[in-house]
Amino acid sequence: MFRLAHGETTMPFAALIKAPGSEIQVPSSETYSYGSNPWRGIVAGRMVGSIEWAVYQNAGGKGLVTMRYNEQPAKFSSTCRASSEGEYFYEIEVLRRCLG
């Protein structure tokens, strides 16, 4: 199943799944600026940006999910433990727990 969306949808979704860079906050003692934080619309919500999840099945029949964020392999939130199959593959149940 595929969904197409613009930045106003992909940016909050990226923050919800804790995509790379979305967890970086500017300390309350600092003022947000382009130099102090990479999380902004031109990166996270670009018009041609994408968040793609693909599901594969390993030799044991278990479904493994991988994510590409703006066409690059990406890890899920640091609270999600990657599978022994590789650093970019996650068991479906693990994602349900860590993103739920």
C-alpha distances in whole Angstrom, upper triangle without the diagonal:
4,7,10,13,17,19,20,17,16,20,20,16,18,21,20,18,21,20,23,26,25,27,30,32,36,39,40,43,42,40,37,37,35,37,37,33,30,28,27,25,26,25,22,21,22,20,19,18,14,13,11,10,10,11,14,17,20,24,24,21,19,16,16,14,15,14,15,17,18,18,20,19,20,21,20,23,26,26,23,25,23,23,26,24,24,24,21,19,19,19,16,19,21,18,18,22,22,19,20
4,7,10,14,16,17,14,13,17,18,15,16,19,18,17,20,19,21,24,23,26,28,30,33,36,38,41,39,38,34,34,32,34,34,30,27,25,25,22,23,21,19,18,18,17,15,14,11,10,9,9,10,13,16,19,22,26,26,23,22,18,18,15,15,14,14,15,15,15,18,18,18,20,19,22,25,26,23,25,24,24,27,25,24,24,20,20,20,20,18,21,22,19,19,23,23,20,21
4,7,10,13,14,11,10,14,15,12,14,17,16,16,19,17,20,22,21,24,26,28,31,34,36,39,37,35,32,32,30,32,32,28,26,23,22,19,20,19,17,15,16,14,13,12,10,10,9,11,13,15,19,22,25,29,29,26,24,21,20,17,17,14,14,14,15,15,18,19,19,20,19,21,25,25,23,26,25,26,29,27,26,25,22,21,21,22,19,22,23,19,20,23,22,19,20
4,7,10,12,9,9,13,14,12,14,17,17,17,19,18,20,22,20,24,26,28,30,33,35,38,35,33,30,30,27,30,30,27,24,21,20,17,18,17,15,13,13,11,10,10,9,10,10,13,15,18,21,25,28,31,32,29,28,24,23,19,18,16,15,14,13,14,18,19,19,21,20,23,26,27,25,28,27,28,31,29,28,27,23,23,23,25,22,25,26,22,23,26,25,21,22
4,7,8,6,6,10,11,10,12,15,15,16,18,16,19,20,18,22,23,25,27,31,32,34,32,30,27,26,25,28,28,24,21,19,17,14,15,15,13,10,10,9,9,9,8,10,12,14,17,20,24,27,30,34,34,32,29,26,24,21,20,17,15,14,13,15,18,20,19,21,20,22,25,26,25,28,27,29,32,30,29,27,24,24,24,26,24,26,26,22,23,25,24,21,22
4,6,6,6,9,11,11,12,15,16,17,18,16,18,19,17,21,22,23,25,29,30,32,30,27,24,23,22,25,25,22,19,16,14,11,12,13,11,7,7,6,8,8,9,11,14,17,20,23,26,30,33,36,37,35,32,28,27,23,21,18,16,14,13,15,18,20,20,22,21,22,26,27,26,29,28,31,34,32,30,28,25,26,26,28,26,28,28,24,25,27,26,22,24
4,5,5,6,8,9,10,12,14,15,16,14,16,15,14,18,19,20,21,25,26,28,26,24,20,20,18,21,21,18,16,13,10,7,9,9,7,4,5,6,8,7,9,11,14,17,21,24,27,31,33,37,37,35,33,29,27,23,21,18,16,13,12,15,17,19,18,20,19,20,23,25,24,28,27,30,33,32,29,27,24,25,25,28,26,28,27,23,24,26,24,21,23
4,6,6,7,9,11,12,13,15,16,15,17,17,15,18,19,19,21,24,25,28,26,23,20,20,19,22,22,19,17,14,11,9,11,12,10,6,9,9,12,11,12,13,16,19,23,25,29,32,35,38,39,36,34,30,28,24,23,20,19,16,15,18,20,22,20,22,20,21,24,25,25,28,29,31,35,34,31,29,26,27,27,29,27,28,28,24,24,26,24,20,22
4,6,6,6,9,10,11,13,14,14,16,17,14,17,19,20,22,26,26,29,27,25,22,23,21,24,24,20,18,15,13,11,14,13,10,8,10,10,12,11,11,11,14,16,19,22,26,29,31,35,35,33,30,27,25,21,20,17,17,14,14,17,19,20,19,20,18,19,22,23,23,26,26,28,32,31,29,27,24,24,24,25,23,25,24,21,21,23,21,18,19
4,6,5,6,9,10,10,12,11,13,14,12,15,17,18,21,24,26,29,27,25,21,21,20,23,22,18,16,13,12,10,12,11,7,6,8,9,10,8,7,7,11,13,17,20,23,26,29,33,33,31,28,24,22,19,17,14,13,10,11,14,15,17,15,16,15,16,20,21,20,23,23,25,29,28,26,23,20,21,21,23,21,23,22,19,20,22,19,16,18
4,5,5,6,9,10,10,10,12,11,9,12,14,15,17,21,22,25,23,21,17,18,17,19,19,15,13,9,9,7,10,9,5,5,8,10,12,9,10,10,13,16,19,22,25,29,31,35,35,33,30,26,24,20,19,15,14,11,12,15,16,17,15,16,15,15,18,20,20,23,23,26,29,29,26,24,21,22,22,24,23,24,23,19,20,22,19,16,18
4,5,5,6,9,10,10,13,12,9,12,14,15,17,20,21,24,23,21,18,19,19,21,20,16,15,11,11,10,13,13,9,8,12,14,15,13,13,12,15,16,20,22,26,29,31,35,35,33,29,26,24,20,20,16,16,14,15,18,19,19,17,17,15,15,18,18,19,22,23,26,29,29,27,24,22,23,22,23,22,23,22,18,18,20,17,14,15
4,5,5,6,8,9,12,13,10,13,15,17,20,23,24,27,26,24,21,22,21,24,22,19,17,13,13,13,15,14,10,10,13,14,15,12,11,9,12,13,16,19,22,25,27,31,31,29,26,22,20,17,16,13,14,11,13,16,17,17,15,15,12,13,16,17,16,20,20,23,26,26,24,22,19,19,18,20,18,20,19,15,15,17,15,12,13
4,5,5,6,5,8,9,7,10,12,14,18,21,22,25,24,23,19,20,19,21,20,16,14,11,11,11,13,11,7,9,12,14,14,11,10,8,11,12,16,18,22,25,26,30,30,29,25,22,20,16,15,11,11,9,11,14,14,14,11,12,10,10,14,15,15,18,18,21,24,24,22,19,16,18,17,19,18,20,18,14,16,17,15,12,14
4,6,5,6,9,9,5,7,10,11,15,17,19,22,21,20,17,18,18,20,18,14,13,10,11,12,14,12,9,10,14,16,17,14,13,12,15,15,19,21,24,27,29,32,32,31,27,24,22,18,17,14,15,12,14,17,17,17,14,13,11,10,13,14,15,18,19,22,26,26,23,20,18,20,18,21,19,20,18,15,16,17,14,11,13
4,5,8,11,12,9,10,13,14,18,20,21,25,24,23,20,22,22,23,21,18,17,13,15,15,18,16,12,13,17,19,19,16,15,12,15,15,18,20,23,25,27,31,30,29,25,22,20,17,17,14,16,14,16,19,19,18,15,14,11,10,13,13,13,17,18,21,25,25,23,21,18,19,17,19,17,18,16,13,13,14,11,8,10
4,6,9,11,9,10,13,15,19,21,23,26,25,25,22,24,23,24,22,19,17,14,16,16,18,16,12,14,17,19,19,15,13,10,12,12,15,16,20,22,23,27,27,25,22,19,17,13,13,11,13,11,14,16,16,15,12,10,7,7,11,11,10,14,15,18,21,21,19,17,15,15,13,15,14,15,13,10,11,12,9,6,9
4,7,8,6,6,10,12,16,18,20,23,22,22,19,21,20,21,19,15,14,12,14,15,17,14,11,14,17,20,20,16,15,12,14,14,17,19,22,24,25,29,28,27,24,21,18,15,14,12,13,11,14,17,15,14,11,9,7,5,8,9,10,13,14,18,21,21,19,16,14,16,14,17,16,17,14,12,13,14,10,8,12
4,6,6,8,10,13,17,19,22,25,23,23,20,20,19,20,18,15,13,10,13,14,15,12,9,12,14,17,17,13,12,9,11,12,15,17,20,23,24,28,28,27,23,21,18,14,12,9,10,8,11,13,12,11,8,7,6,6,9,11,11,14,14,17,20,20,18,15,12,14,14,17,17,18,16,13,15,16,13,11,14
4,6,7,9,12,15,18,21,23,21,21,18,19,17,17,16,13,10,9,12,14,14,11,9,13,15,18,17,14,13,11,14,14,17,20,22,25,25,29,29,29,25,23,19,16,14,11,11,8,11,13,11,10,7,7,7,7,9,12,12,15,15,18,21,20,17,14,12,15,15,19,19,21,18,15,18,18,15,14,17
4,6,6,9,12,15,18,20,18,18,15,15,13,14,12,9,7,6,10,12,13,10,9,12,14,18,18,14,15,14,16,18,21,23,25,28,29,32,33,32,29,26,23,20,17,14,14,11,12,15,13,14,11,11,11,10,11,14,15,18,18,21,24,24,21,17,16,19,19,22,22,24,21,18,21,21,17,16,19
4,6,8,11,14,16,19,18,17,14,15,14,15,14,10,9,6,9,11,13,10,8,11,14,17,18,15,15,13,16,17,21,23,26,28,29,33,33,32,29,26,23,20,18,15,15,12,14,17,15,16,12,12,11,9,11,13,15,18,19,22,25,25,22,19,17,20,19,22,22,23,20,17,19,19,16,14,17
4,6,10,12,14,17,16,17,14,16,16,16,14,10,11,9,12,14,16,14,12,15,18,21,22,18,18,16,19,20,23,25,27,30,30,34,34,33,29,27,24,21,19,17,17,15,17,20,18,18,14,13,11,9,10,12,14,17,18,22,25,25,23,19,18,20,19,22,22,22,19,17,19,18,14,13,16
4,7,9,12,14,13,14,11,13,13,13,10,7,8,7,11,14,16,13,12,16,18,22,22,19,20,19,21,22,26,28,30,32,33,36,36,36,32,30,27,24,22,19,19,16,18,21,19,19,16,15,14,12,12,15,17,19,21,24,27,28,25,21,20,23,22,25,25,26,23,21,23,22,18,17,20
4,6,9,11,10,11,9,11,12,13,9,7,10,8,11,15,17,15,14,17,20,23,24,21,22,21,24,25,29,31,33,36,36,40,40,39,35,33,30,27,25,23,22,19,21,24,22,23,19,18,17,15,15,17,20,22,24,28,30,31,28,25,24,26,26,28,28,28,25,23,25,24,20,19,21
4,6,8,6,7,6,9,11,11,7,7,10,10,12,16,17,16,16,19,21,25,26,23,25,24,27,29,32,34,37,39,40,43,43,43,39,37,34,31,29,26,25,22,23,26,25,25,22,22,21,18,19,20,23,26,27,31,34,34,31,28,27,30,29,32,32,32,29,27,28,27,24,23,25
4,5,5,8,9,12,14,13,10,10,14,14,16,19,21,20,20,22,25,28,30,27,28,27,30,31,35,37,39,41,42,45,45,44,41,39,36,33,31,29,28,25,27,30,28,28,25,24,23,20,20,21,24,27,29,33,35,36,33,29,29,32,31,33,34,33,30,28,30,28,25,24,26
4,5,7,9,13,16,16,12,13,16,16,17,21,23,22,22,24,26,30,32,29,30,29,33,34,37,39,41,44,44,48,47,47,43,41,38,35,34,31,31,28,29,32,31,31,28,27,26,22,22,24,27,30,32,35,38,39,36,33,32,34,33,36,36,35,32,30,31,30,27,26,27
4,7,10,13,16,15,12,14,17,18,19,23,24,24,24,26,28,32,34,31,33,32,35,36,40,42,44,47,47,50,50,50,46,44,41,38,36,34,33,30,31,34,33,33,30,29,28,25,25,26,30,32,34,38,40,41,38,35,35,37,36,39,39,38,35,34,35,33,30,29,31
4,6,9,12,11,9,11,14,15,16,20,21,21,21,23,25,29,31,29,30,30,33,35,38,40,43,46,46,49,50,49,45,43,40,37,35,32,31,28,29,32,30,31,28,28,27,25,25,26,29,32,33,37,39,41,37,34,33,36,35,38,38,38,35,33,35,33,30,29,31
4,6,10,10,8,10,13,14,14,17,19,19,20,21,23,26,29,27,29,29,32,34,38,40,43,46,46,50,50,49,46,43,40,37,35,32,31,27,27,31,30,31,28,28,28,25,26,28,30,33,34,38,41,41,38,34,34,36,36,39,38,39,36,34,35,34,31,29,31
4,7,8,6,7,10,10,10,14,15,15,16,18,19,23,25,23,25,25,29,31,34,37,40,43,43,47,47,46,43,40,37,34,32,28,27,24,24,27,26,28,25,25,25,23,24,26,28,31,32,36,38,39,35,32,31,33,33,36,36,36,34,31,32,32,28,27,29
4,5,5,6,9,10,10,13,13,14,15,17,18,21,23,22,24,25,29,31,34,37,40,43,44,47,48,47,44,41,38,34,32,28,27,23,23,26,25,27,25,26,25,24,25,27,29,32,33,36,39,39,35,32,31,34,34,37,37,38,35,32,34,34,30,29,31
4,6,6,7,8,8,11,11,11,13,15,16,19,21,19,22,23,26,29,32,35,37,41,42,45,46,45,42,39,36,32,30,26,24,21,20,23,22,24,22,24,24,23,24,27,28,31,31,35,37,37,33,30,29,32,32,35,35,37,34,31,33,33,30,28,31
4,6,7,10,11,14,13,13,15,18,18,22,23,21,24,25,28,30,33,36,38,41,42,45,46,46,43,40,36,33,30,27,25,22,21,24,23,25,23,24,25,23,24,27,29,31,31,35,37,37,33,29,29,32,33,36,36,38,35,32,34,34,31,29,32
4,7,9,11,14,15,14,15,18,19,23,24,22,24,24,28,29,33,35,38,40,41,44,45,44,41,39,35,32,30,26,25,22,22,25,23,24,22,23,23,21,21,24,26,29,29,33,35,35,32,28,28,31,31,34,35,35,32,30,32,32,28,27,30
4,6,8,11,12,11,12,15,16,20,21,19,20,21,24,26,29,32,34,37,38,41,42,41,38,35,32,29,26,23,22,18,18,21,20,21,19,19,19,18,19,21,23,26,26,30,32,32,29,25,25,28,28,31,31,32,29,27,29,28,25,24,26
4,6,9,9,8,9,12,13,17,18,15,17,18,21,23,26,29,31,34,35,39,39,39,36,33,29,26,23,20,18,15,15,18,17,18,16,17,18,17,18,21,22,24,25,28,30,30,27,23,22,25,26,29,29,31,28,25,27,28,24,22,26
4,7,8,7,6,9,12,15,16,14,15,15,19,21,24,27,30,33,34,38,38,37,34,31,28,24,22,19,17,14,14,17,16,18,15,16,16,15,17,19,21,23,24,27,30,30,27,23,21,24,24,27,27,28,26,23,25,25,22,20,23
4,6,6,6,7,9,13,15,13,15,16,19,22,25,28,31,35,36,40,40,39,36,33,30,26,24,20,18,15,14,18,18,20,18,19,19,18,20,22,23,26,27,30,33,32,29,26,24,26,27,30,29,31,28,25,27,27,24,22,24
4,5,5,4,6,9,12,10,13,14,18,21,24,28,31,34,36,40,40,39,36,32,30,26,24,20,18,14,13,17,17,20,18,20,20,20,22,24,25,28,28,31,34,33,30,27,25,27,27,30,29,31,29,26,27,28,25,22,25
4,6,6,5,8,10,9,13,15,18,21,25,28,31,34,36,40,41,39,36,33,30,26,24,20,17,14,12,15,16,19,18,20,21,21,23,26,26,29,28,31,34,33,30,27,24,27,28,31,30,32,30,27,29,30,27,25,27
4,6,6,10,10,8,11,12,16,19,22,25,28,31,33,36,37,36,33,30,27,23,20,17,14,10,9,12,13,15,14,17,17,18,20,23,23,25,25,28,30,29,26,23,21,23,24,28,27,29,27,24,26,27,24,22,25
4,6,9,10,7,9,10,14,16,20,23,26,29,31,35,35,34,31,28,25,21,19,15,13,9,9,12,13,15,13,15,15,15,18,20,20,23,23,26,29,28,25,22,20,22,22,25,24,26,24,21,23,24,21,19,21
4,6,8,6,9,10,14,17,20,24,27,30,32,36,37,35,32,29,26,22,20,16,15,11,10,13,15,17,16,18,17,18,21,23,23,26,25,28,31,30,28,25,22,24,24,27,26,28,26,23,24,26,23,20,22
4,5,5,8,11,14,18,21,25,27,31,33,37,38,36,34,30,27,24,21,17,15,11,9,12,14,17,17,19,19,21,24,26,25,28,27,30,32,31,28,26,23,25,26,29,28,30,29,25,27,29,26,23,26
4,6,9,12,15,18,21,25,28,31,34,37,39,36,34,31,28,25,22,19,16,13,11,13,16,19,19,22,22,23,26,28,28,30,29,31,34,33,30,28,25,27,27,30,29,31,30,27,28,30,28,25,27
4,7,10,13,16,19,22,25,29,31,35,36,34,32,28,26,22,20,16,14,11,8,10,13,16,17,20,21,23,26,28,27,29,27,29,32,30,28,26,23,24,26,28,27,30,29,26,27,30,28,25,27
4,7,10,14,16,20,23,26,29,32,33,32,29,26,23,19,17,13,10,8,5,8,11,13,14,16,17,19,22,24,23,25,24,26,29,27,25,22,19,21,22,25,24,27,26,22,24,26,24,21,24
4,6,10,13,16,19,23,25,29,30,28,26,22,20,16,14,10,8,6,5,7,10,11,12,14,15,17,20,22,21,23,21,23,26,24,22,20,17,18,19,22,21,24,23,19,21,24,21,19,21
4,7,10,13,17,20,22,26,27,25,22,19,16,13,11,7,6,5,6,8,9,10,9,12,11,14,17,19,17,19,18,20,23,21,19,17,14,15,16,18,17,20,19,15,17,20,18,15,18
4,7,10,13,17,19,23,24,22,20,16,14,10,8,6,5,6,8,8,10,9,10,12,12,15,18,19,17,19,17,18,21,19,17,16,13,13,14,16,15,18,18,15,17,20,18,16,18
4,7,10,13,16,20,20,18,16,12,10,7,6,5,7,9,11,11,11,10,10,11,11,14,17,18,15,16,14,15,18,16,15,15,11,10,11,12,11,15,15,12,14,17,16,14,16
4,7,10,13,16,18,15,14,10,8,6,5,6,8,12,14,12,13,11,12,13,13,17,19,20,16,17,15,15,17,15,14,14,11,10,11,12,11,15,15,13,15,18,18,16,18
4,7,10,13,14,12,10,6,5,4,7,9,12,15,17,16,16,14,14,14,14,17,20,20,16,16,14,13,15,13,14,15,12,9,9,9,9,13,13,12,14,17,17,16,18
4,7,10,11,9,8,6,5,6,8,11,14,17,20,18,17,15,16,16,16,20,21,21,18,17,14,12,14,11,12,14,12,9,10,10,10,14,15,14,16,19,19,19,21
4,7,8,5,5,5,6,9,11,15,17,21,23,21,21,18,19,18,18,22,23,23,19,18,15,12,13,11,13,16,14,11,11,10,11,14,15,15,17,19,20,20,22
4,5,5,6,7,7,10,12,16,19,22,25,23,22,18,19,18,19,22,23,22,19,17,14,11,11,8,11,14,14,10,11,10,12,14,15,16,18,20,21,22,23
4,6,8,10,11,14,16,20,22,26,28,26,25,22,23,22,23,25,26,25,22,20,17,13,12,10,14,17,17,14,14,13,15,17,18,20,21,23,24,25,27
4,6,9,11,15,17,21,24,27,30,28,27,23,24,22,23,25,25,24,21,19,16,13,12,11,15,18,18,14,14,12,14,15,16,18,20,21,22,24,25
4,7,9,13,16,19,22,26,29,27,26,23,23,22,22,24,25,24,21,19,17,14,14,13,16,19,18,14,14,11,12,14,16,17,18,20,22,23,23
4,6,10,13,17,20,23,26,25,24,20,20,19,18,21,22,21,17,15,14,11,12,11,14,16,15,11,10,7,8,10,12,13,14,16,18,19,20
4,7,10,13,17,20,23,21,21,18,18,17,16,19,20,19,15,15,13,11,13,11,13,15,13,10,8,6,6,9,11,11,13,15,16,17,18
4,7,10,14,17,20,18,17,14,14,13,13,16,17,17,13,12,10,8,10,9,10,11,9,6,5,5,6,9,10,10,12,14,15,15,17
4,7,10,13,16,15,15,12,11,10,10,13,15,15,12,12,10,9,12,11,11,11,8,5,5,6,6,10,10,8,11,14,13,13,15
4,7,10,13,12,11,8,8,8,9,12,14,15,12,12,10,10,13,11,10,9,6,5,6,9,10,13,12,10,14,16,15,14,17
4,6,10,9,8,6,6,7,8,11,14,15,13,14,12,13,16,14,12,11,7,8,9,12,12,15,14,11,14,17,15,14,17
4,6,5,5,4,5,8,10,13,16,18,16,17,15,16,19,17,14,13,9,11,13,16,16,19,18,15,18,20,18,16,20
4,5,5,6,6,9,10,13,15,18,16,18,16,19,21,20,17,15,12,14,15,18,18,21,19,16,19,21,18,16,20
4,6,8,9,12,14,16,19,21,20,22,20,22,24,23,20,18,15,17,19,22,22,24,23,20,22,24,22,20,23
4,7,9,13,14,17,20,22,20,22,19,21,23,21,18,17,13,16,18,21,21,24,23,20,23,25,23,21,24
4,6,10,12,15,17,20,18,19,17,19,20,18,15,14,11,14,16,20,20,23,22,19,22,24,21,20,24
4,7,10,13,15,17,15,16,13,15,17,15,12,10,7,10,13,16,17,20,18,16,20,21,19,18,22
4,7,10,11,14,12,13,11,14,16,15,12,9,7,10,11,15,16,18,16,14,17,18,16,15,19
4,7,8,10,9,10,8,11,14,13,11,7,6,8,9,13,14,16,13,11,15,16,13,13,16
4,6,8,6,8,8,12,15,15,13,10,8,9,8,11,12,13,11,8,12,12,9,9,13
4,5,5,9,10,14,17,17,15,12,11,12,11,14,14,14,11,9,12,12,8,8,12
4,5,7,9,13,16,17,15,11,12,13,12,14,16,16,12,11,14,13,9,11,14
4,6,10,13,16,18,16,13,14,14,12,13,14,13,10,9,11,9,6,8,11
4,6,10,13,14,13,11,11,10,8,10,11,10,7,6,9,8,5,8,11
4,7,9,11,11,9,10,9,7,9,11,11,7,8,11,10,8,11,14
4,7,8,7,5,6,6,5,8,11,11,8,9,13,13,11,13,16
4,5,6,7,8,6,5,6,10,11,9,11,14,14,13,15,18
4,5,7,10,8,9,10,13,14,12,14,17,17,17,19,21
4,7,8,6,8,10,13,15,14,15,18,19,18,20,22
4,6,5,8,11,14,16,14,15,18,19,18,19,22
4,6,8,11,14,16,13,14,17,18,16,17,20
4,7,10,13,15,13,12,16,17,15,15,19
4,7,9,12,10,10,14,15,14,15,18
4,6,8,7,7,10,11,11,12,14
4,6,5,7,9,10,11,12,14
4,5,5,6,9,10,10,11
4,5,5,6,9,10,10
4,5,5,6,8,10
4,5,5,6,8
4,6,6,5
4,6,5
4,6
4
